[in-house]
Structures are given as structure tokens and as C-alpha cells.
């Protein structure tokens, strides 16, 4: 079993800018930068209306092998790596779990998620399930996952294997410290090296789309305003200048 040091976290201002962008715009900008599919498909929100962004703490589960795994839930607790991923938590972090899509394993339950929230965590993204949902849903976290189960983590055929190592979550590579954005459209991974460019271009796109949305709501021609024609671009530039300095611009 593998445990690596704590992650390197991006600038909180960059993470905040990506949170304002949202998943749909960020995914489109990533496509332009060559990332074909950043979407962790199949992991849907269980907390509608929640939007979070943060660096990824990663946890990998593997097929269970009895000589490498405790035989019940509370045997040798500190040997259980799903606990250790939480020990790295800092405010704003998101735990991302490759649980192999297993629907019979509660990767985390009420106590561990309460601890994670208490440490400042903001969300969990799990290719699998949590347990204790009647109690867990009262914890102020975002949840993107496949489902819930009454089973604890040892009532299945998988075991926690690596902390803060590269993982394949829902078939997408997630590196420790990558930025996760998650909202009602789902969860995406933003490679940390591309995050500043994504934030910059996404902010620009959101700005002209604000103008486009306004004109379309006023009956403007879709062919003129989406995308902007040269004439509409000039109109947009004049509109933007009239608005004054924008708040929340990405740096």
C-alpha cells in the first residue's frame, strides 16, 4: 500500500476564479487546450445547487487481496488508507476517490466525513458510494458520486491502496493537486498546469456571454450574437467599456 507526501496546492485566488467559471465553460476551454474529456462521467451531484472548486486529495482502491487487508472494519485502523487521505486535509480541499465504480462499498461514512468537514474540506468526488446517507446528508459538503449503500468499506471486494498518487477516477486521470470543479453539471478535473489559462479564457468567454445573453433576451438574432459577428463584437466592446471595471476578473 502506498502513501505519498502532502499535495502542492495552487493559489487560492486561482481556485476561486475557477469556481466562478463553473464546469461547462471550463470544460469547453480545456477542449480548446487539447484536453478532450475532463468530465468524471457518471458521478452526479447529491447536493443540487452546490458549486465547489479545490485541489484534489486522491485515494485509490484496488481489488481486495486478503493478505494485504484487514478482515473487519475496525481492525488496525491506522493501516486503513482511506483514513490517511483525510489527515492531509486543509481548508478548501476536495477528496477524489477511484473506488472502481463499486456499488457495494461505503468508502466513507458519517464519522469520517464529519472529520473531513471539520478540517475544512468542501467536497468529495467518488467513483463509488458513501454510507450513512441519512446522517451524511446533514453534513455541509458537496457530494458527487454514483450512489449510496448501507455497507461499510469491508463488505466488498476492494481495499484502499494508495493516497495522493495518480488515480483513474471514472476513467479520467487525476493527479494529486489538480483542480476539481464540481457543480450541477457534474465534476471535471483541470490539470493544474493549465488552470491559469483556463481561468483567463473562461472569464473572457463568460463576459461576452453575459452580453450575448442580454441581447438574446431582448430578441436579438442568434446568428448575430452567438457567436459574436464582427459587427456584434464592436457592439460588445462598446457595451463592455460602458460597464466599467469588472469585478472578480481572473488573473
N, C-alpha and C positions, 0 to 999 in steps of 0.2 A: 504494500500500500504506500502511496506517495503523498507527501505533503511538502509544498514548496513555500518560500517566504511570502510575506505580505505583498500585495499588488502595488504598482505605481499608479497613482490616481491623477487624472487630468485636472486642469484648472477648474474650480467650481463655477467660475463665470462662463466657461465654455459649456459645461454641463447644463447650466441654467438656460443658455441660449438654445441648446438642442431641445430642451424640454418645451420651450415656447414654439419651436418649429413643428413638433409632432411627427408621428411615424410616416404619414403618407408623403408629405413633402420631402422628408429626409430620405425615404426610400427612393423617390424619384431622382434626387440629387446623387445618391450613391450609384444608381444605374448609370448616370452620365459619367461617373468617375470609374466605371468598369466593374462595380460590384453588382453582379446580375441579380442576386436574390438574397437580401439580408433578412428576410422575414422568417421568424421562427413559427412556421405554419402549423396550425392545429392547436396552438396554445392561446386560448381565448381568455378575455377578461372575466373575472368573477367579482369585479368591483366596478360596475359601469360608472363612467364619468371621471374615473381616475386617470391622470396622466403623470408619469414619473420618468425621470432620466437619472442615470447614475452609473458609476463604474461597476464592472462585473466581478464579483467574487464567484469562482467557479467550483463546482462539485461534480465529480464523475462517479457514476455507479457502473458496476460490471457484473457479469453473471456470477452468481454465488459459487464459491468453492469452499467446502466445509472446513478444510484445514486453515483457511485464512479468514474465517468469520466467526464471531461469537454465536452461540447457539440459542440465545434469547435476548430480549430487548434490553435488559439492564446488566448483562454480563460485561465486565471490563468496559465501563462507559467511556473512559478516555481513549480506548482503542477504536472508537466509532468515529470515523472521519466526518460524518455529517454533523457532528457536534463541533469539530475543529474549524470548519469553514466559518462558523458564526463567531469564533473567537477573534477573527480578523476584522470584524465589522467596525466601520466608522460611520458617522452620520452621512446619509445620502447614498449609501451602498445598496446594490441590488444583488441578491444571490441568484445565480443561474445554474440549473441542475440538469445534467444529462442522466435521466433515470430510465433511459432506454424505452420510453413510452409505456412503461409498466403500469397497469391499471390496478394491481393488487397490493401495491406498496404505498403506505403513507410515509413519504420521505421526511416530512416534518409534522409535528403536532402542536397542540396548544402551548405547551411549556417552552419549547424551543423557539417558536415564533414570537412568544411574549418576550423572551430574552432578546431576540433579534430586534424587535421594535424598541425595546428599552435601550439598546446600544445605538439606536439612530437609523436602523435600516428602513428603507422606504418601499421595497417590493421584492417579490420572489417570482421567478420565471422557471417553471418546472415542466420538463417533458415527462410528466407523470402526475402524481396526485399528492395531496396532503390528507391528513386525517383530522378528526375532532372538529369538523367544519361547523357544527352548531355553536362551538365556543370560539373557533378561529375567526369566524366572520365578524366578530366583535372587535378584533384587533385592527388598529388603524394602519393597514398595509395594503398595497396593491397586489393582486394575485393574477398571474397569467399561467394557466396550466391546463391539463387535459381533463381533470376531474377530481373527485374526492372518493375516499374509501374509509371503512371502519378499521382496516388492517393497519398494524404498525409495521415498521420497516423490516421486521424479520419474518413476516408472514408472506414470503415471496421467494423468488429465485434470483434476487440481485443483492449486491452489497456495495457500500460506499468504498471507493477505491483511491481517488485522488482529489486533492484540494489545491486550488489555484494552479491548475495545469490546463493546457488546451483541451477543450471538450467539443463534441459534436452534439449540440442541443437542437432537437427537431431537424437534424440533418444539416445544420449550419455551424460552421466553425466559429467558436467564441474563444477569444484569448483573454486571459486574466487582465483586467484593466480596460478592456474595450468598453465603449459607452453603450448602454442599453437604453433605448427609448421605448416606452410601452404606454398604450392608450386603448381606446375602444376599438381601434383597427387591429390591434394585436401588439406583438413585441418585435423589434428589429435590433440588430447589432450594428453599431457604427465602429469600424476599425479606428482605433484611437489616433493613428497617424493621419487619417482622412477627416477627423472630426472638425478641425478649424475650417477647412474648405467647405465641408457640408454646411456648417453653421452660417458661413458667409453667403454662399449662394442661395441657401434656403431662405435666409432673411430677405434677400433681394426679391426672390420669387414671391414670398408672402406679401411683400409690399405692393408689387404691381397687381397681384391677385386681389388685394383689397380694393384697388381702383377698378379692376375689371368687374368685381362683384357688384360694386356700386353702380356702374354703368349698365350692367345686365339687369339689375333690379329696377332700373329706370326705363327698361325697354330697349336698351342698346342692342345692336346687331352682333350675334355670336361670332360671325365671320370677321367682324372688325376688332372685337375686344378680346377674343380668346382663340389663339394668342393675339397679342397686340400687333396690328398692322403698323407700318411706318407712320401713317397719319395719327393713329391712336397712341403710338409711342410718344409723339410730340405732345399730344394732349395730356398723356400721363405725366410727362416731365413737368409740364406747367402746373398740373394738379399737385404733384409732389412738392414743388417749390412753395406752393401756397400753403401747404400744411405746416411748414416749419420743421425744425429738427425732430426726428422720430425718437420715440422712447424705446429702450430695450434692444437697440441695434446690436447685432453680433459683432465681435471684434476679431 
